[in-house]
Amino acid sequence: MKPVSTFVVSPTMPAALAPLKELAYNFWWCWHEDAIDLFRRIDPVIWEAVHHNPVALISSIPNDRLLQLADRVEYINQLTDVYARFRQYMEERGWYASVEPKPSSYIAYFCAEFGIHESFSCYSGGLGVLAGDHLKSASDLGIPLVAVGLLYQQGYFRQYLTQNGWQNEQYLEVDFHMQAITKVTKADGTPLMVSVDLPLGTCHAQIWRLNVGRVPLYLLDTNVPENTFETLRDVTDRLYGGGTDTRIMQEMMLGIGGVRALAALGIEPAAIHINEGHAAFSMLERSRQFMNRFHMSFEEAWQVTKGTSVFTTHTPVPAGNEVFTHDILEPFFAPYLPTLGLTWAQFKKLGAQLDPETEEGFSMTVLGLRGSTWRNGVSELHGHVSREMWTDVWKDFSLEETPISGLTNGVHTKTWVAPEIADLYDRYIGPRWRTEPHVEETWAN
């Protein structure tokens, strides 16, 4: 049964505490310990109960406690100091300004999961954690990055142990109004929507925005009234949930819908970075848009797409690289291929490692490799393994010439260094480790 109406009740925020809300709606706070301390001090017990979610925390605090904090000079002084540094951070241009003083466009970063913080269930493991650290680092460096993903109604499963010691999992509904996300709307206040045609009908998605410092992350959500079929509403129900059909629909919404979302937002990226094969369909949609805009053939548009695309492959075993059988995939793409001017046989070649007529499936990894010019594994060793795995994609290249490099994953230093260790570094090394951890002289003394 659908609700007659939905409303959210929040406590009235005293004027002196108003900056708390702006801080809560930007994940900048999660890699600055003094900002974390601001929220923890409001109510340590509730802070733990809401899993360190500042939006849920503020919504759970009684008004008398907020009024009490507003009258505490020491707390207001700390809030003023933290907020001033946050505003300074947001207004600074970062290191990238020394490379390109006035960036003309964005780099678009696509991924199926983003591990920004434990309070936001949009990740399952290392792929998402890497993506989250990537956004934080891009923010610190001032790189003109915009990210695109999916907003999952139940996120990823939570594990627990039964009384008998067995491991079980459960999916919990995510209350988006208790998350640091805002719905993107048009000038008339209605949600900004995109759609992708699927066999069951047109699947609509609304767009939400999450702020990671200076980097916006746009997330697509199909749980909207415009989707009259439950199957369509549930496309973004769970991260890596459902059967093969659901996975195909998710990846079409992420890749095709994600590129359409950027266009709806007025964002025209100069380049696109696909983090793992889940979003590789974005390369097809970019080509389609180039065809329409510049009156190109698919072959011409595909070359433009390749020249402005980066693809990162992660999983070093064949079983971890997604392959959809042709018979299952064809109904999903039958309406889409005419817009590209492609036959089914031509389309199959894009996802075939060797011969599409003898291979039973369409490889998302191969599509990503074929649709990009810059390709990398996630370490030097993994780059070597990837060249061995995918050398057949380039029949005329030797193993050594296979164009997949190795680029070792980094981490966002400020996220992973514990506050106690950070204090020691500040005392004995100085603050340089925060901005130049890669410079040997930082650690010389």
Backbone torsions as a table, in degrees:
resi	resn	phi	psi	omega
1	MET	NA	129.6	179.7
2	LYS	-80.5	143.2	177.8
3	PRO	-67.6	148.3	176.4
4	VAL	-66.8	-41.2	176.6
5	SER	-156.8	160.6	179.6
6	THR	-125.4	132.9	176.2
7	PHE	-141.9	155.0	-177.9
8	VAL	-120.6	130.4	179.1
9	VAL	-104.8	124.1	179.2
10	SER	-129.0	148.0	178.4
11	PRO	-66.4	151.9	176.7
12	THR	-73.4	127.0	-177.0
13	MET	-89.5	121.9	174.5
14	PRO	-57.5	146.6	-176.1
15	ALA	-56.1	-37.1	-177.9
16	ALA	-65.3	-22.8	-178.4
17	LEU	-101.2	4.2	-176.1
18	ALA	-53.0	-37.9	179.0
19	PRO	-60.3	-21.6	179.4
20	LEU	-58.9	-38.6	-177.7
21	LYS	-66.9	-42.3	178.6
22	GLU	-64.0	-39.5	176.7
23	LEU	-64.6	-40.5	-177.5
24	ALA	-64.3	-29.7	-177.1
25	TYR	-95.0	20.2	171.5
26	ASN	-140.5	123.2	-174.9
27	PHE	-71.0	7.5	170.0
28	TRP	-50.8	-36.1	-176.4
29	TRP	-59.1	-29.8	-169.1
30	CYS	-76.8	-8.8	172.8
31	TRP	-119.1	24.4	173.8
32	HIS	-131.7	109.2	-170.4
33	GLU	-61.3	-36.1	-179.6
34	ASP	-68.4	-29.8	174.9
35	ALA	-71.3	-40.8	175.6
36	ILE	-58.9	-41.9	-179.2
37	ASP	-62.7	-34.2	177.2
38	LEU	-57.6	-45.9	-179.0
39	PHE	-73.7	-40.1	-179.9
40	ARG	-59.7	-39.7	-176.2
41	ARG	-69.2	-20.3	178.9
42	ILE	-60.6	-47.1	175.4
43	ASP	-166.8	99.9	-176.1
44	PRO	-58.5	-34.5	-178.1
45	VAL	-69.2	-48.5	179.1
46	ILE	-66.2	-36.1	178.2
47	TRP	-55.9	-42.1	177.2
48	GLU	-71.7	-38.8	-176.8
49	ALA	-64.3	-31.8	-179.0
50	VAL	-95.9	15.0	176.1
51	HIS	57.0	42.5	174.3
52	HIS	62.3	39.1	177.8
53	ASN	-103.6	106.8	-174.4
54	PRO	-67.3	-30.6	178.2
55	VAL	-66.7	-46.2	177.0
56	ALA	-65.3	-35.7	178.5
57	LEU	-60.3	-52.3	-177.4
58	ILE	-60.7	-36.6	-179.6
59	SER	-72.1	-16.2	-176.0
60	SER	-101.1	-8.0	-174.7
61	ILE	-85.4	130.8	177.0
62	PRO	-61.9	150.9	-178.6
63	ASN	-60.6	-35.8	-178.0
64	ASP	-65.3	-32.3	176.7
65	ARG	-69.3	-39.6	177.7
66	LEU	-64.4	-42.0	177.9
67	LEU	-63.8	-37.1	178.1
68	GLN	-62.9	-44.9	179.0
69	LEU	-64.5	-37.6	-179.1
70	ALA	-64.0	-23.0	179.9
71	ASP	-92.6	-4.4	-178.5
72	ARG	-91.5	109.5	-175.3
73	VAL	-59.5	-41.4	-176.8
74	GLU	-63.5	-40.0	179.5
75	TYR	-69.3	-42.7	179.5
76	ILE	-63.5	-36.9	177.3
77	ASN	-63.3	-42.7	178.2
78	GLN	-64.6	-43.0	178.4
79	LEU	-61.2	-42.9	-179.9
80	THR	-62.2	-41.7	-179.6
81	ASP	-66.2	-47.0	-179.1
82	VAL	-64.2	-43.4	-178.6
83	TYR	-65.4	-37.1	178.3
84	ALA	-63.0	-40.6	179.1
85	ARG	-70.7	-33.5	175.1
86	PHE	-63.7	-46.0	179.8
87	ARG	-64.7	-39.0	177.6
88	GLN	-62.0	-43.3	178.3
89	TYR	-59.6	-45.7	-176.3
90	MET	-66.8	-29.0	-177.1
91	GLU	-90.5	-18.4	176.5
92	GLU	-70.2	157.1	-176.5
93	ARG	-97.5	-18.8	176.5
94	GLY	80.8	176.4	-176.6
95	TRP	-57.9	-36.0	-173.4
96	TYR	-60.8	-24.4	179.4
97	ALA	-62.5	-24.7	177.6
98	SER	-75.1	-18.8	178.6
99	VAL	-92.1	-45.5	180.0
100	GLU	-138.8	96.0	-173.5
101	PRO	-55.6	-39.0	-179.3
102	LYS	-129.7	84.2	-178.9
103	PRO	-56.1	134.1	-176.9
104	SER	-89.2	-16.0	-177.2
105	SER	-160.5	178.0	-178.4
106	TYR	-98.9	161.3	161.8
107	ILE	-102.3	126.9	-179.8
108	ALA	-97.0	130.5	-175.6
109	TYR	-117.3	116.3	-176.5
110	PHE	-107.9	135.3	176.1
111	CYS	-157.2	151.6	179.8
112	ALA	-78.2	-18.2	-178.0
113	GLU	-146.4	150.6	179.6
114	PHE	-138.9	116.7	177.8
115	GLY	-94.8	81.6	-178.7
116	ILE	-81.7	-47.1	-177.2
117	HIS	-162.7	155.7	-176.8
118	GLU	-60.2	-24.9	-176.7
119	SER	-77.9	-9.4	-177.8
120	PHE	-119.5	104.7	-171.5
121	SER	-82.4	82.0	-179.6
122	CYS	-135.2	28.3	-177.5
123	TYR	-152.3	158.6	177.0
124	SER	-121.5	-26.7	-176.4
125	GLY	-170.8	-143.4	-170.2
126	GLY	-61.4	-36.0	179.1
127	LEU	-59.8	-46.0	-179.9
128	GLY	-69.6	-38.6	179.0
129	VAL	-64.0	-42.0	176.0
130	LEU	-59.8	-45.1	-179.1
131	ALA	-62.5	-41.9	178.2
132	GLY	-63.0	-44.9	177.7
133	ASP	-63.8	-34.1	178.7
134	HIS	-61.4	-43.9	-179.8
135	LEU	-67.6	-41.7	179.2
136	LYS	-63.4	-43.4	180.0
137	SER	-66.2	-40.9	177.4
138	ALA	-61.5	-38.4	177.5
139	SER	-63.4	-48.3	-179.9
140	ASP	-60.1	-37.8	-177.1
141	LEU	-82.7	-11.7	-178.5
142	GLY	77.6	20.8	179.4
143	ILE	-71.3	132.9	-178.4
144	PRO	-74.6	75.7	-175.4
145	LEU	-107.3	142.1	169.9
146	VAL	-130.1	134.9	-174.8
147	ALA	-111.9	153.2	-178.0
148	VAL	-135.6	133.8	178.2
149	GLY	-154.3	-163.9	178.4
150	LEU	-116.1	147.5	178.2
151	LEU	-104.7	113.1	-172.4
152	TYR	-93.9	127.9	-176.9
153	GLN	-64.3	-31.8	178.6
154	GLN	-117.0	7.7	177.8
155	GLY	57.1	-139.2	176.7
156	TYR	-111.0	157.9	-174.2
157	PHE	-68.1	152.6	174.9
158	ARG	-104.7	137.3	-177.8
159	GLN	-95.5	147.4	174.8
160	TYR	-151.3	163.5	179.3
161	LEU	-105.9	136.0	175.7
162	THR	-77.3	173.7	178.5
163	GLN	-62.2	-24.1	179.5
164	ASN	-90.8	2.9	177.1
165	GLY	88.5	7.8	178.4
166	TRP	-83.8	143.5	178.2
167	GLN	-86.0	126.1	175.8
168	ASN	-125.1	169.0	176.6
169	GLU	-134.0	155.2	177.8
170	GLN	-142.6	149.3	175.7
171	TYR	-104.0	132.3	-179.8
172	LEU	-115.4	139.7	177.0
173	GLU	-65.5	134.8	177.5
174	VAL	-96.3	122.5	176.8
175	ASP	-84.7	103.5	-175.5
176	PHE	-62.4	-25.4	179.2
177	HIS	-73.6	-12.4	176.2
178	MET	-104.4	17.8	178.0
179	GLN	-117.2	159.1	-178.1
180	ALA	-83.0	57.1	179.4
181	ILE	-130.6	151.5	177.5
182	THR	-129.4	141.6	-179.7
183	LYS	-75.5	133.4	177.4
184	VAL	-81.6	128.3	-177.3
185	THR	-123.4	161.2	174.7
186	LYS	-84.3	179.6	-176.7
187	ALA	-60.8	-29.4	-179.2
188	ASP	-86.7	4.3	176.9
189	GLY	89.4	-4.4	178.0
190	THR	-83.4	153.4	-177.1
191	PRO	-62.2	141.0	172.4
192	LEU	-77.2	124.6	-172.9
193	MET	-121.7	153.9	168.7
194	VAL	-131.2	166.8	-179.4
195	SER	-146.4	155.8	176.5
196	VAL	-135.6	132.3	179.2
197	ASP	-78.3	128.8	179.5
198	LEU	-126.4	165.2	-178.8
199	PRO	-55.6	-33.9	-178.5
200	LEU	-79.0	-16.0	-177.7
201	GLY	143.2	-174.3	179.3
202	THR	-76.2	127.9	178.8
203	CYS	-100.9	121.0	-178.5
204	HIS	-98.7	151.7	177.6
205	ALA	-144.0	137.3	171.5
206	GLN	-93.5	162.8	-173.1
207	ILE	-115.0	131.7	174.9
208	TRP	-114.7	152.6	178.6
209	ARG	-118.1	135.1	175.1
210	LEU	-124.6	134.1	-177.3
211	ASN	-101.5	124.1	175.5
212	VAL	-114.4	86.2	-172.5
213	GLY	62.8	-121.0	-179.1
214	ARG	-92.3	1.1	-176.8
215	VAL	-102.7	124.7	174.8
216	PRO	-86.4	138.2	174.1
217	LEU	-115.8	118.1	179.8
218	TYR	-100.8	130.4	-173.8
219	LEU	-123.6	132.9	-177.9
220	LEU	-96.0	137.2	-173.7
221	ASP	-131.3	117.0	-177.8
222	THR	-92.8	0.8	-179.9
223	ASN	-82.3	72.3	-175.3
224	VAL	-130.7	153.7	-178.2
225	PRO	-61.0	-26.7	-179.3
226	GLU	-62.1	-24.0	176.1
227	ASN	-88.5	100.4	-174.3
228	THR	-76.7	-22.4	177.2
229	PHE	-91.1	134.8	179.4
230	GLU	-59.4	-36.1	179.5
231	THR	-58.3	-38.4	179.1
232	LEU	-74.0	-39.2	177.4
233	ARG	-62.9	-30.6	-175.3
234	ASP	-89.1	6.4	179.3
235	VAL	-56.5	-41.6	179.1
236	THR	-103.1	33.6	-178.2
237	ASP	-70.3	-50.1	-174.7
238	ARG	-137.1	142.2	172.6
239	LEU	-67.5	123.5	-179.8
240	TYR	57.1	29.7	179.2
241	GLY	-99.0	170.0	175.3
242	GLY	79.1	-178.4	-179.3
243	GLY	-90.3	-165.1	-176.3
244	THR	-62.1	-42.1	179.4
245	ASP	-58.6	-43.1	179.5
246	THR	-63.1	-41.5	179.7
247	ARG	-62.8	-41.7	178.3
248	ILE	-63.2	-44.4	-179.8
249	MET	-64.6	-40.4	176.7
250	GLN	-60.1	-44.5	-174.8
251	GLU	-75.3	-27.3	171.4
252	MET	-69.5	-40.3	178.6
253	MET	-67.7	-41.4	179.1
254	LEU	-64.6	-50.1	-174.8
255	GLY	-78.4	-58.8	-178.4
256	ILE	-72.3	-50.1	179.1
257	GLY	-63.6	-34.8	180.0
258	GLY	-64.4	-42.4	177.3
259	VAL	-65.8	-38.7	177.4
260	ARG	-66.6	-33.3	177.3
261	ALA	-64.1	-43.1	177.7
262	LEU	-60.5	-41.9	178.4
263	ALA	-63.1	-41.4	179.2
264	ALA	-64.6	-30.3	178.7
265	LEU	-82.1	-5.6	-178.0
266	GLY	78.9	21.1	-179.0
267	ILE	-103.8	122.1	178.3
268	GLU	-116.0	94.4	-174.9
269	PRO	-68.5	142.1	175.6
270	ALA	-75.2	-28.2	-179.7
271	ALA	-148.1	161.5	-179.3
272	ILE	-133.7	137.5	-179.9
273	HIS	-118.3	118.1	-179.5
274	ILE	-100.5	114.9	-179.5
275	ASN	-94.3	93.5	-176.4
276	GLU	81.0	162.8	-168.0
277	GLY	-72.2	-11.0	-175.9
278	HIS	-56.3	-31.9	-175.5
279	ALA	-103.3	15.4	-173.6
280	ALA	-66.0	-21.9	177.1
281	PHE	-62.7	-16.8	177.5
282	SER	-59.5	-29.7	-179.6
283	MET	-66.2	-34.0	176.5
284	LEU	-68.3	-44.3	-178.1
285	GLU	-68.1	-37.1	175.1
286	ARG	-61.7	-41.6	178.7
287	SER	-62.8	-41.7	178.8
288	ARG	-61.2	-42.5	179.9
289	GLN	-67.4	-38.1	175.2
290	PHE	-62.4	-40.5	179.1
291	MET	-59.0	-46.2	-177.7
292	ASN	-70.4	-38.6	-174.7
293	ARG	-75.9	-40.8	-173.5
294	PHE	-110.9	8.5	177.7
295	HIS	55.8	49.5	-179.6
296	MET	-99.3	163.0	165.7
297	SER	-79.4	167.3	177.4
298	PHE	-61.6	-41.6	-178.2
299	GLU	-60.0	-41.4	178.8
300	GLU	-67.2	-45.0	-179.6
301	ALA	-65.7	-36.4	179.2
302	TRP	-62.8	-36.3	177.9
303	GLN	-67.7	-37.5	176.1
304	VAL	-65.2	-43.7	178.2
305	THR	-60.1	-47.8	179.5
306	LYS	-57.7	-43.1	-175.6
307	GLY	-70.5	-11.4	-178.9
308	THR	-124.6	27.5	-177.2
309	SER	-128.1	141.7	175.1
310	VAL	-119.9	138.7	179.6
311	PHE	-130.4	127.4	176.2
312	THR	-109.7	122.7	175.9
313	THR	-102.1	143.0	-172.9
314	HIS	-115.4	-51.7	-165.7
315	THR	-82.5	121.8	-174.3
316	PRO	-91.2	21.1	176.7
317	VAL	-129.2	144.4	-177.6
318	PRO	-56.1	-37.5	-176.1
319	ALA	-64.7	-21.3	-178.3
320	GLY	-91.6	0.3	178.9
321	ASN	-104.7	115.0	-167.2
322	GLU	-64.4	131.7	177.1
323	VAL	-131.9	126.3	177.0
324	PHE	-105.2	129.8	179.7
325	THR	-65.0	147.2	-174.5
326	HIS	-60.7	-39.2	-175.9
327	ASP	-67.6	-31.4	177.9
328	ILE	-79.0	-37.3	-174.6
329	LEU	-75.2	-33.0	-171.1
330	GLU	-57.2	-44.6	-179.3
331	PRO	-61.3	-28.7	-179.6
332	PHE	-72.9	-30.4	-174.5
333	PHE	-106.7	-5.0	179.6
334	ALA	-56.2	-42.5	179.1
335	PRO	-75.8	-21.3	-172.8
336	TYR	-86.8	-35.7	-173.3
337	LEU	-60.7	-36.6	177.0
338	PRO	-59.6	-28.8	178.3
339	THR	-70.7	-17.4	176.2
340	LEU	-98.5	-9.3	-175.7
341	GLY	71.2	27.5	-177.4
342	LEU	-109.7	144.6	168.2
343	THR	-84.8	167.4	177.8
344	TRP	-62.1	-38.3	179.5
345	ALA	-64.5	-41.0	178.6
346	GLN	-66.3	-39.3	179.5
347	PHE	-63.7	-42.8	-178.5
348	LYS	-59.2	-33.4	-179.0
349	LYS	-62.5	-31.0	-178.0
350	LEU	-65.3	-26.5	-179.0
351	GLY	-111.6	17.8	-177.8
352	ALA	-105.1	130.2	178.2
353	GLN	-73.3	-37.9	-179.8
354	LEU	-124.9	-84.4	-175.2
355	ASP	-121.8	115.8	-178.0
356	PRO	-64.6	-19.3	-179.2
357	GLU	-81.3	-21.3	179.1
358	THR	-104.7	-21.7	178.7
359	GLU	-83.5	144.4	-174.2
360	GLU	-89.3	-11.2	-173.6
361	GLY	-140.9	171.2	-179.9
362	PHE	-107.8	118.1	-175.0
363	SER	-91.8	123.4	177.5
364	MET	-68.5	-33.3	177.3
365	THR	-65.5	-43.8	179.0
366	VAL	-63.2	-40.3	176.6
367	LEU	-58.8	-43.9	178.2
368	GLY	-63.8	-40.1	178.9
369	LEU	-67.3	-41.4	-178.9
370	ARG	-71.6	-29.2	-174.6
371	GLY	-92.4	13.5	-177.5
372	SER	-135.7	160.8	175.0
373	THR	-103.5	-33.7	177.6
374	TRP	-105.8	123.8	-176.5
375	ARG	-134.9	138.2	-179.3
376	ASN	-146.3	150.2	165.4
377	GLY	-89.1	-175.9	-171.2
378	VAL	-105.8	14.8	170.8
379	SER	-167.3	168.5	177.9
380	GLU	-61.7	-43.7	179.1
381	LEU	-64.8	-43.4	179.9
382	HIS	-65.3	-33.0	174.6
383	GLY	-60.1	-42.3	178.1
384	HIS	-64.6	-44.6	179.2
385	VAL	-62.5	-40.5	-179.5
386	SER	-65.4	-38.1	176.9
387	ARG	-62.4	-38.8	177.2
388	GLU	-67.0	-39.8	-177.6
389	MET	-68.3	-38.1	-168.3
390	TRP	-115.8	14.5	-177.9
391	THR	-61.3	-26.3	-179.0
392	ASP	-68.2	-17.0	177.5
393	VAL	-64.9	-29.0	178.6
394	TRP	-114.2	88.8	-171.8
395	LYS	-63.7	-30.3	-174.7
396	ASP	-93.5	7.1	-178.4
397	PHE	-107.2	145.6	170.7
398	SER	-76.5	169.2	179.2
399	LEU	-57.1	-43.8	-177.8
400	GLU	-66.4	-27.2	-177.6
401	GLU	-89.1	-9.0	-179.4
402	THR	-56.1	122.5	-168.8
403	PRO	-81.5	62.7	172.2
404	ILE	-128.4	118.1	-178.4
405	SER	-94.0	172.8	175.0
406	GLY	-113.2	124.5	-179.1
407	LEU	-131.2	110.9	-173.0
408	THR	-69.0	129.5	177.6
409	ASN	-57.5	140.5	171.8
410	GLY	-108.4	-178.9	174.7
411	VAL	-129.2	160.7	173.7
412	HIS	-83.6	105.2	-168.9
413	THR	-53.4	-45.9	-173.8
414	LYS	-66.8	-24.1	177.8
415	THR	-73.6	-37.8	-167.9
416	TRP	-100.6	-11.0	176.8
417	VAL	-86.5	122.2	-178.8
418	ALA	-63.4	148.7	-178.2
419	PRO	-54.7	-38.3	-179.3
420	GLU	-64.8	-41.2	178.1
421	ILE	-69.7	-38.6	178.3
422	ALA	-59.6	-39.9	177.9
423	ASP	-62.8	-40.6	177.9
424	LEU	-64.5	-43.3	177.8
425	TYR	-60.2	-45.4	-179.4
426	ASP	-60.8	-38.6	-175.9
427	ARG	-72.6	-42.5	-171.0
428	TYR	-104.3	-18.6	-179.5
429	ILE	-112.7	-32.6	-174.2
430	GLY	99.7	171.2	-173.5
431	PRO	-74.0	-5.2	-174.8
432	ARG	-61.5	-27.5	-178.5
433	TRP	-62.1	-23.0	-179.2
434	ARG	-73.3	-31.7	-175.7
435	THR	-108.4	-24.1	-177.8
436	GLU	-134.4	56.6	-178.9
437	PRO	-67.6	-18.5	-177.7
438	HIS	-83.8	-10.8	-177.2
439	VAL	-87.3	124.5	-175.0
440	GLU	-59.5	-36.6	-177.9
441	GLU	-64.0	-22.9	178.8
442	THR	-57.9	-34.5	-174.3
443	TRP	-105.6	5.4	-171.2
444	ALA	-66.6	-33.6	-175.3
445	ASN	-93.4	NA	NA
